[in-house]
Amino acid sequence: MVLGALGVAIGFMTSHKSLDEVKTMLAEEHSAHGGGHAVKTQEHVVAGVENDDDNAHRVGAHDALADMDDKEHHAGGVEIDSALNENSSMHSDTDVNNDIDTTSMDSQAETTGFGETDVNLAEAHSGDSHAEHVQHQLANRPWSALYVAAFFFMMIALGALAFYAIQFAAQAGWSPLLFRVMEGITAYLLPGALIVLGIAVASGTIGHYNLFIWMDPEVVAHDKLIQGKSGFLNMTGFIIRGLIFITGWCLYRYFARKFSIAQDNAEEGDNRNFKKSFRISAAFLVFYIYTESMMSWDWIMSVDPHWFSTLFGWYVFASMIVSAITVIAMVTMYLKSLGLLPQVNDSHIHDLAKYMFGFSIFWTYLWFSQFMLIWYSNIPEEVTYFITRIEDYRLPFFGMLVTNFIFPILILMNSDYKRINWFVIMAGIVILFGHYIDIFNMIMPATVGDRWFIGIPEIGSVLLFGGLFLFIVFTALTKAPLVAKRNPFIHESENFHY
C-alpha cells in the first residue's frame, strides 16, 4: 500500500504540465513521426469529399466525435467550424477542389478577406487548442488510473456478494464450506464502493472534470445531447443513486453475515437464521440486478455520455462475476495450502474452475454481441466507441480477448486440469489481468485518449487498492471460524466428491 500510495502521488505530481511543455512534447512527437500522422489524418478526413461544405461538415463532425471529452474543444470547435463554413458559402459561388493550389488560396483570401495574417492566427489558435486538449488528457491520467483500479477491486467484492447470495437462494449443497471465504471478500465492498464514488465526485469538484465531462457545466451548455440526459446525469442524482446502491448492497452483506454467525451458535436443528438468509438473498438478487446495471451506467458508461449500449449492464456483470469467482478460488486454495480448510477438496476447486470457464465464455458472448451489432449497424454515434478503442488501444482491446477467452478456454476446458491447483492459479492470474484491462479499456479512451500507458500511476493504483483489498479481506477472515459449522448443508459440502 505504501509503494502504491507513492506511485499515485508521483503520478499526480508529474501529470500537470504547462502549455509550453505540452507544445514542446507535441513538436518532438511530430518531428519523430516526420509529420506523417498529420498527413494521414487529413487524408482520412477529406477522403471522398467533393466540396467545401461537405468537407467542413465532416471535419467538424470528426473533431466533435474525436474530442468530445475535451470541454474547450467541444464548446468552441463546433462554432468555429460553422462560422468558417458559413463564411465560405457566403463568398464562394463554386465548389473548390480539396487539393487547393496556391492560386485558388490567394483568390479565396481576396474574396473572403481572410488574409495571411488571419490564417496564421487561426493556425496558432488551433495549435493552442490541441495543446490544451492534450494538457487536459495528461492531467486526467492519474485520476483515471486511480479510478480504474478502485473500481476493479470494488467489483470483485460486489461480484462475490452476488455469488454468495446465489448460493443461498439456490440452496446449493456444494458451496457452504466456501461461505466464510466469500464473506471475507465482501468485507471490502463498503470501503471500496465509497472510494469509487468519492473519486468520481472529487474528479468533478476538486478536480477539473477529469473523468465525467457531463459534470462540467460549460460542456453541458454547448452540448444538446448531454442536455437531454441532464435529468439523469447530474451531480445530485449521481451521488444519491450511488449512496442508495451502496446502502442496499452493504445492508444485505451486514444481515447475511449476522445471520451466518448466528446460525453457527444456534442449537442443533434450529435453521431459522438460515431461512432468514435465504429470504433476504432472494430479495437482494432482485435489488442487485437493477442496481448493478444502473451502477454500470453511472460509474462507467457515462464517461462516454454520447454513447450507450443496452447490453452494458450485463457486460459489466460478466466481468464482475468471473473476477469474483476467480478470487474466491485463489483465496480458498491459499487457505487450504496453509491447512486452514482441510475439508475443501479438488471437487470444490473443480466447480469453481467450471464457473471461471463458463463465465469467461459468457463474457466473450456479451463482448462479441455488443461489438458485432454496433459495428455491423455502423451508426456513427455508436461505432465511434469502438473506432476509438481499435485505433488507439489496439493491443489492450484485442489482447483482452486472448486473456479473457482464448487462454482460459484452452487451460480450463480439460476437466482434469480444473482439479490441479497451480493450473487454476495460473488461469486466475491471467483472467484477473484481462479483466483489469477490460475496465481500463472502458475508462481510458474517454478520459486520456491516445495518451495512455501502463506506468507508475497505473501500477501504483493497483498496488494501493490491491494492498487495501488484501488487508481488509484477510482481516475479516480472522473474525469468525472459517467453516459455517451449523449450516444445514455443511455435511453435504464436506462430503462433496465426484
C-alpha positions as CSV (number, residue, x, y, z in Angstrom):
1,M,0.0,0.0,0.0
2,V,2.9,2.4,0.8
3,L,4.5,1.8,-2.6
4,G,1.2,2.2,-4.3
5,A,0.5,5.5,-2.5
6,L,3.9,6.8,-3.6
7,G,3.2,5.7,-7.1
8,V,-0.2,7.5,-7.1
9,A,1.4,10.7,-5.6
10,I,4.2,10.6,-8.3
11,G,1.5,10.2,-11.0
12,F,-0.4,13.3,-9.8
13,M,2.7,15.4,-9.4
14,T,4.1,14.6,-12.8
15,S,0.8,15.0,-14.7
16,H,0.5,18.8,-14.5
17,K,2.4,20.2,-17.4
18,S,2.5,23.8,-18.7
19,L,1.1,24.6,-22.1
20,D,4.7,25.3,-23.3
21,E,5.8,21.9,-22.1
22,V,3.0,20.2,-23.9
23,K,3.7,22.2,-27.1
24,T,7.3,21.1,-26.9
25,M,6.3,17.5,-26.4
26,L,4.0,17.6,-29.3
27,A,6.6,19.2,-31.5
28,E,9.1,16.4,-30.6
29,E,6.4,13.8,-31.4
30,H,5.6,15.4,-34.7
31,S,9.3,15.6,-35.6
32,A,9.8,11.9,-34.6
33,H,6.9,10.9,-36.9
34,G,8.1,13.0,-39.7
35,G,4.7,14.7,-39.9
36,G,3.1,11.6,-41.3
37,H,0.4,11.4,-38.7
38,A,-1.0,14.8,-39.6
39,V,-1.0,13.9,-43.3
40,K,-2.7,10.6,-42.7
41,T,-5.4,12.4,-40.6
42,Q,-6.1,15.0,-43.2
43,E,-6.4,12.3,-45.9
44,H,-8.8,10.4,-43.7
45,V,-10.9,13.4,-43.2
46,V,-11.2,14.6,-46.8
47,A,-11.3,11.2,-48.5
48,G,-14.3,11.1,-50.8
49,V,-15.4,14.7,-50.1
50,E,-16.4,16.6,-53.2
51,N,-17.0,20.2,-52.0
52,D,-16.1,22.6,-49.2
53,D,-19.5,22.4,-47.5
54,D,-19.2,18.6,-47.1
55,N,-15.6,18.9,-46.1
56,A,-16.2,21.4,-43.4
57,H,-19.2,19.4,-42.1
58,R,-17.2,16.2,-41.9
59,V,-14.2,17.9,-40.4
60,G,-16.4,19.3,-37.7
61,A,-18.1,16.0,-37.1
62,H,-14.8,14.2,-36.9
63,D,-13.4,16.7,-34.4
64,A,-16.6,16.6,-32.3
65,L,-16.5,12.8,-32.1
66,A,-12.8,12.5,-31.6
67,D,-12.6,15.2,-28.9
68,M,-16.0,15.1,-27.2
69,D,-14.3,14.6,-23.9
70,D,-12.4,18.0,-24.1
71,K,-14.7,20.7,-22.8
72,E,-12.9,23.7,-24.5
73,H,-12.7,22.0,-27.9
74,H,-16.3,20.7,-27.6
75,A,-17.6,24.2,-26.6
76,G,-15.7,26.1,-29.2
77,G,-14.9,23.8,-32.1
78,V,-18.4,23.5,-33.5
79,E,-18.9,27.2,-33.6
80,I,-15.6,27.8,-35.3
81,D,-16.3,25.2,-38.0
82,S,-19.8,26.5,-38.5
83,A,-18.5,30.1,-38.8
84,L,-15.9,29.1,-41.3
85,N,-18.4,27.1,-43.3
86,E,-20.9,30.0,-43.4
87,N,-18.2,32.5,-44.4
88,S,-17.0,30.2,-47.2
89,S,-20.5,29.6,-48.5
90,M,-21.4,33.4,-48.5
91,H,-18.4,34.4,-50.6
92,S,-17.9,31.4,-52.8
93,D,-20.1,30.6,-55.8
94,T,-18.4,27.4,-57.0
95,D,-17.2,24.2,-55.5
96,V,-13.5,24.1,-54.6
97,N,-11.3,21.1,-55.1
98,N,-9.9,19.5,-51.9
99,D,-6.3,19.8,-53.3
100,I,-6.3,23.6,-53.3
101,D,-3.4,25.2,-55.2
102,T,-1.8,28.4,-54.3
103,T,-3.7,30.5,-56.8
104,S,-7.1,29.4,-55.5
105,M,-6.0,30.1,-51.9
106,D,-5.0,33.6,-52.9
107,S,-8.2,34.1,-54.7
108,Q,-10.3,32.9,-51.7
109,A,-8.3,35.1,-49.4
110,E,-9.1,38.2,-51.6
111,T,-12.8,37.1,-51.8
112,T,-13.3,36.5,-48.1
113,G,-10.8,38.9,-46.6
114,F,-9.2,36.0,-44.8
115,G,-5.6,37.1,-45.3
116,E,-2.3,35.5,-44.5
117,T,-2.1,37.1,-41.0
118,D,-5.6,35.7,-40.2
119,V,-4.6,32.3,-41.4
120,N,-1.5,32.3,-39.2
121,L,-3.6,33.4,-36.3
122,A,-6.1,30.6,-36.9
123,E,-3.4,28.0,-37.2
124,A,-1.8,29.3,-33.9
125,H,-5.2,29.2,-32.2
126,S,-5.7,25.6,-33.5
127,G,-2.3,24.6,-32.2
128,D,-3.1,26.1,-28.8
129,S,-6.4,24.4,-28.7
130,H,-4.9,21.0,-29.5
131,A,-2.1,21.5,-26.9
132,E,-4.7,22.5,-24.3
133,H,-6.7,19.3,-25.2
134,V,-3.5,17.1,-24.7
135,Q,-2.7,19.0,-21.5
136,H,-6.1,18.1,-20.1
137,Q,-5.7,14.5,-21.2
138,L,-2.4,14.2,-19.4
139,A,-3.9,15.7,-16.2
140,N,-6.7,13.1,-16.5
141,R,-4.4,10.1,-16.5
142,P,-3.7,9.8,-12.7
143,W,-7.4,10.3,-11.9
144,S,-8.3,7.6,-14.5
145,A,-5.6,5.1,-13.3
146,L,-6.9,5.6,-9.7
147,Y,-10.5,5.1,-10.7
148,V,-9.8,2.0,-12.8
149,A,-8.0,0.2,-10.0
150,A,-10.6,1.3,-7.4
151,F,-13.5,0.1,-9.5
152,F,-11.7,-3.2,-10.3
153,F,-11.3,-4.3,-6.7
154,M,-14.7,-3.0,-5.7
155,M,-16.4,-5.0,-8.4
156,I,-14.6,-8.2,-7.2
157,A,-16.2,-7.7,-3.7
158,L,-19.6,-6.9,-5.3
159,G,-19.4,-10.0,-7.6
160,A,-18.5,-12.2,-4.6
161,L,-21.6,-10.8,-2.7
162,A,-23.8,-11.7,-5.7
163,F,-22.3,-15.2,-6.0
164,Y,-22.8,-15.7,-2.2
165,A,-26.5,-14.7,-2.5
166,I,-27.0,-17.0,-5.4
167,Q,-25.7,-19.9,-3.3
168,F,-28.2,-19.2,-0.6
169,A,-31.1,-18.6,-2.9
170,A,-30.4,-21.8,-4.8
171,Q,-29.8,-23.7,-1.5
172,A,-26.6,-25.1,-3.1
173,G,-25.1,-28.1,-1.2
174,W,-21.5,-27.9,-2.6
175,S,-20.5,-24.4,-1.5
176,P,-21.2,-23.9,2.2
177,L,-17.5,-24.7,3.0
178,L,-16.6,-21.6,1.0
179,F,-19.1,-19.2,2.6
180,R,-16.7,-17.6,5.0
181,V,-14.2,-17.0,2.2
182,M,-17.0,-15.2,0.3
183,E,-17.9,-13.2,3.4
184,G,-14.3,-12.2,3.9
185,I,-14.0,-10.9,0.3
186,T,-17.3,-9.0,0.6
187,A,-15.9,-7.1,3.6
188,Y,-14.1,-4.8,1.1
189,L,-17.4,-3.7,-0.5
190,L,-18.3,-0.8,1.8
191,P,-14.9,1.0,1.8
192,G,-14.3,0.0,-1.8
193,A,-17.6,1.4,-3.1
194,L,-17.3,4.6,-1.1
195,I,-13.8,5.1,-2.5
196,V,-15.1,4.7,-6.1
197,L,-17.9,7.1,-5.5
198,G,-15.6,9.5,-3.8
199,I,-13.1,9.5,-6.6
200,A,-15.8,10.1,-9.2
201,V,-17.3,13.1,-7.2
202,A,-13.9,14.5,-6.4
203,S,-12.9,14.5,-10.1
204,G,-15.8,16.9,-10.7
205,T,-15.3,19.1,-7.7
206,I,-11.7,19.4,-6.5
207,G,-10.5,18.2,-9.9
208,H,-11.2,19.7,-13.3
209,Y,-13.9,17.3,-14.6
210,N,-11.2,14.7,-15.1
211,L,-13.5,11.7,-15.6
212,F,-17.0,12.7,-16.4
213,I,-17.5,15.6,-18.9
214,W,-21.2,15.8,-18.1
215,M,-20.2,17.2,-14.7
216,D,-18.7,20.3,-16.5
217,P,-21.5,23.0,-16.8
218,E,-19.6,24.6,-19.7
219,V,-19.7,21.5,-21.7
220,V,-23.3,20.9,-21.0
221,A,-24.2,24.4,-22.0
222,H,-22.9,23.7,-25.6
223,D,-24.0,20.0,-25.9
224,K,-27.7,19.4,-26.7
225,L,-27.3,15.6,-26.3
226,I,-25.9,15.9,-22.8
227,Q,-28.6,18.5,-22.0
228,G,-31.2,15.9,-23.0
229,K,-29.7,13.5,-20.5
230,S,-29.2,16.0,-17.7
231,G,-32.3,14.9,-15.9
232,F,-30.4,11.7,-15.1
233,L,-26.7,12.8,-15.5
234,N,-26.4,15.4,-12.8
235,M,-24.2,15.6,-9.7
236,T,-27.0,15.4,-7.2
237,G,-28.7,12.4,-8.8
238,F,-25.3,10.7,-9.3
239,I,-24.5,11.0,-5.6
240,I,-27.9,10.0,-4.4
241,R,-28.1,6.9,-6.6
242,G,-24.6,5.9,-5.6
243,L,-25.5,6.1,-1.9
244,I,-28.6,4.1,-2.5
245,F,-26.6,1.4,-4.3
246,I,-24.0,1.2,-1.6
247,T,-26.5,1.2,1.2
248,G,-28.6,-1.6,-0.3
249,W,-25.5,-3.8,-1.0
250,C,-24.0,-3.3,2.4
251,L,-27.2,-3.8,4.3
252,Y,-27.6,-7.2,2.7
253,R,-24.0,-8.0,3.4
254,Y,-24.4,-7.0,7.1
255,F,-27.5,-9.0,7.7
256,A,-26.3,-12.1,5.8
257,R,-23.1,-12.1,7.8
258,K,-25.0,-11.6,11.0
259,F,-27.4,-14.5,10.3
260,S,-24.5,-16.7,9.2
261,I,-22.7,-16.2,12.5
262,A,-25.9,-16.6,14.5
263,Q,-26.5,-19.9,12.7
264,D,-23.2,-21.1,14.0
265,N,-24.3,-20.5,17.5
266,A,-27.8,-22.0,17.1
267,E,-28.9,-25.2,18.6
268,E,-28.9,-28.4,16.5
269,G,-31.8,-28.4,14.1
270,D,-32.6,-24.7,14.5
271,N,-32.4,-23.3,11.0
272,R,-34.3,-20.1,11.5
273,N,-31.2,-17.9,10.7
274,F,-30.5,-19.9,7.6
275,K,-34.1,-19.3,6.4
276,K,-33.7,-15.6,7.0
277,S,-30.6,-15.7,4.9
278,F,-32.5,-17.5,2.2
279,R,-35.3,-14.9,2.1
280,I,-33.1,-11.8,2.1
281,S,-30.8,-13.4,-0.5
282,A,-33.7,-13.8,-2.9
283,A,-34.8,-10.2,-2.3
284,F,-31.3,-8.9,-2.6
285,L,-30.7,-10.6,-6.0
286,V,-33.7,-8.6,-7.4
287,F,-32.2,-5.4,-6.0
288,Y,-28.8,-6.3,-7.2
289,I,-29.6,-6.9,-10.8
290,Y,-31.3,-3.5,-11.1
291,T,-28.7,-1.5,-9.2
292,E,-25.7,-3.3,-10.8
293,S,-27.0,-2.2,-14.2
294,M,-27.6,1.4,-13.1
295,M,-24.3,1.5,-11.4
296,S,-22.5,0.4,-14.6
297,W,-24.4,3.2,-16.4
298,D,-23.4,5.8,-13.8
299,W,-19.9,4.8,-12.9
300,I,-18.6,3.6,-16.2
301,M,-20.8,4.2,-19.3
302,S,-21.3,7.9,-18.5
303,V,-17.7,8.6,-19.1
304,D,-18.9,8.4,-22.8
305,P,-22.2,10.3,-22.4
306,H,-22.8,10.4,-26.2
307,W,-22.7,6.6,-26.4
308,F,-24.8,3.9,-24.8
309,S,-25.4,0.1,-25.0
310,T,-28.4,-1.8,-23.7
311,L,-26.0,-4.8,-23.1
312,F,-23.6,-2.8,-20.9
313,G,-25.0,-3.8,-17.5
314,W,-24.8,-7.5,-18.4
315,Y,-21.3,-7.0,-19.8
316,V,-20.0,-5.4,-16.6
317,F,-21.8,-8.1,-14.6
318,A,-20.0,-10.9,-16.6
319,S,-16.6,-9.2,-15.9
320,M,-17.5,-8.7,-12.3
321,I,-18.7,-12.3,-11.5
322,V,-15.9,-14.1,-13.3
323,S,-13.3,-11.9,-11.5
324,A,-15.0,-12.6,-8.1
325,I,-15.2,-16.3,-8.6
326,T,-11.5,-16.3,-9.6
327,V,-10.5,-14.5,-6.4
328,I,-12.7,-16.9,-4.3
329,A,-10.9,-19.8,-5.9
330,M,-7.5,-18.3,-5.3
331,V,-8.1,-17.4,-1.7
332,T,-9.6,-20.8,-1.0
333,M,-6.6,-22.6,-2.4
334,Y,-4.3,-20.3,-0.4
335,L,-6.1,-21.1,2.8
336,K,-6.1,-24.8,2.0
337,S,-2.4,-24.7,1.4
338,L,-2.0,-23.4,5.0
339,G,-4.1,-26.2,6.3
340,L,-6.9,-24.0,7.3
341,L,-9.6,-25.5,5.1
342,P,-8.8,-29.2,5.2
343,Q,-12.3,-30.3,4.2
344,V,-12.1,-28.5,0.8
345,N,-11.2,-31.0,-1.8
346,D,-10.4,-30.9,-5.5
347,S,-14.1,-31.3,-6.4
348,H,-14.8,-27.8,-4.8
349,I,-11.8,-26.4,-6.8
350,H,-13.1,-28.1,-9.9
351,D,-16.6,-26.5,-9.5
352,L,-15.0,-23.0,-9.0
353,A,-12.9,-23.5,-12.1
354,K,-16.0,-24.6,-14.0
355,Y,-17.6,-21.2,-13.1
356,M,-14.4,-19.4,-14.2
357,F,-14.6,-21.3,-17.5
358,G,-18.3,-20.8,-18.0
359,F,-18.4,-17.1,-17.2
360,S,-15.3,-16.5,-19.4
361,I,-17.4,-17.8,-22.3
362,F,-20.4,-15.8,-21.2
363,W,-18.3,-12.6,-21.1
364,T,-17.0,-13.3,-24.6
365,Y,-20.5,-13.9,-25.9
366,L,-21.6,-10.5,-24.5
367,W,-18.5,-8.7,-25.8
368,F,-19.0,-10.1,-29.3
369,S,-22.7,-9.4,-29.2
370,Q,-22.2,-5.8,-28.3
371,F,-19.3,-5.3,-30.7
372,M,-20.8,-7.1,-33.7
373,L,-24.3,-5.4,-33.6
374,I,-22.8,-1.9,-33.2
375,W,-20.1,-2.5,-35.8
376,Y,-22.5,-4.0,-38.3
377,S,-25.1,-1.3,-38.0
378,N,-22.4,1.3,-38.5
379,I,-24.3,4.2,-36.8
380,P,-21.7,7.0,-36.3
381,E,-22.9,7.8,-32.8
382,E,-22.4,4.2,-31.7
383,V,-19.5,2.9,-33.7
384,T,-17.2,5.8,-32.6
385,Y,-16.9,4.0,-29.3
386,F,-15.1,1.0,-30.9
387,I,-13.2,3.1,-33.5
388,T,-11.5,5.0,-30.7
389,R,-10.5,1.8,-29.0
390,I,-9.4,-0.1,-32.1
391,E,-7.3,2.8,-33.4
392,D,-5.7,4.0,-30.2
393,Y,-6.0,0.9,-27.9
394,R,-5.5,-2.0,-30.4
395,L,-3.2,-4.1,-28.2
396,P,-5.2,-3.9,-24.9
397,F,-8.5,-4.1,-26.8
398,F,-7.8,-7.3,-28.7
399,G,-5.3,-8.5,-26.2
400,M,-8.0,-8.9,-23.6
401,L,-9.8,-11.4,-25.9
402,V,-6.7,-13.6,-25.5
403,T,-6.5,-13.2,-21.7
404,N,-10.3,-13.4,-21.0
405,F,-11.3,-16.0,-23.5
406,I,-8.7,-17.9,-25.5
407,F,-6.3,-18.6,-22.6
408,P,-9.0,-19.6,-20.0
409,I,-10.8,-21.9,-22.5
410,L,-7.6,-23.7,-23.5
411,I,-6.4,-24.1,-19.9
412,L,-9.7,-24.9,-18.2
413,M,-11.5,-26.9,-20.9
414,N,-10.0,-30.2,-19.7
415,S,-11.8,-31.5,-16.6
416,D,-8.6,-32.9,-15.0
417,Y,-6.8,-29.5,-15.2
418,K,-9.6,-27.9,-13.2
419,R,-8.5,-30.1,-10.3
420,I,-4.9,-29.0,-10.4
421,N,-4.3,-26.0,-8.1
422,W,-1.4,-24.4,-9.9
423,F,-3.3,-24.6,-13.3
424,V,-6.3,-22.8,-11.8
425,I,-4.0,-20.2,-10.1
426,M,-2.2,-19.6,-13.4
427,A,-5.5,-19.2,-15.3
428,G,-6.8,-17.0,-12.5
429,I,-3.9,-14.6,-12.7
430,V,-4.4,-14.2,-16.4
431,I,-8.2,-13.7,-16.0
432,L,-7.7,-11.0,-13.4
433,F,-5.2,-9.2,-15.5
434,G,-7.5,-9.4,-18.5
435,H,-10.5,-8.0,-16.7
436,Y,-8.4,-5.2,-15.3
437,I,-7.5,-4.4,-18.9
438,D,-11.3,-4.6,-19.7
439,I,-12.1,-1.9,-17.1
440,F,-9.0,0.0,-18.4
441,N,-10.5,-0.1,-21.9
442,M,-13.8,1.2,-20.7
443,I,-12.4,4.3,-18.9
444,M,-9.2,5.4,-20.5
445,P,-10.2,6.2,-24.1
446,A,-12.8,8.7,-22.9
447,T,-10.5,10.4,-20.5
448,V,-7.0,10.3,-21.8
449,G,-7.5,9.5,-25.4
450,D,-4.3,8.2,-27.1
451,R,-2.2,9.4,-24.1
452,W,-2.4,6.0,-22.3
453,F,0.4,3.9,-20.9
454,I,0.8,1.3,-18.2
455,G,3.2,3.1,-16.0
456,I,3.7,4.5,-12.5
457,P,0.2,5.9,-12.0
458,E,-1.5,2.6,-13.1
459,I,0.8,0.2,-11.3
460,G,0.8,2.4,-8.2
461,S,-3.0,2.5,-8.1
462,V,-3.2,-1.3,-8.4
463,L,-0.7,-1.8,-5.6
464,L,-2.6,0.7,-3.4
465,F,-6.0,-0.8,-3.8
466,G,-4.8,-4.3,-4.1
467,G,-2.9,-4.0,-0.8
468,L,-6.0,-2.4,0.8
469,F,-8.2,-5.2,-0.6
470,L,-6.0,-8.0,0.8
471,F,-5.6,-6.3,4.2
472,I,-9.4,-5.9,4.6
473,V,-10.2,-9.4,3.3
474,F,-7.7,-11.3,5.4
475,T,-8.5,-9.2,8.5
476,A,-12.2,-10.1,8.0
477,L,-11.3,-13.8,7.6
478,T,-9.9,-13.8,11.2
479,K,-13.1,-12.5,12.7
480,A,-15.0,-15.8,12.6
481,P,-14.4,-19.5,12.1
482,L,-13.6,-20.4,8.5
483,V,-16.3,-23.1,8.4
484,A,-20.0,-22.3,8.8
485,K,-20.5,-25.4,11.0
486,R,-24.3,-25.1,11.7
487,N,-25.3,-24.5,8.1
488,P,-27.9,-27.2,7.2
489,F,-25.9,-28.2,4.0
490,I,-22.5,-28.2,5.6
491,H,-22.2,-32.0,5.8
492,E,-23.2,-32.3,2.1
493,S,-20.5,-29.8,1.3
494,E,-17.9,-31.7,3.4
495,N,-18.7,-34.9,1.6
496,F,-18.8,-33.3,-1.9
497,H,-17.0,-35.7,-4.3
498,Y,-17.5,-36.7,-7.9
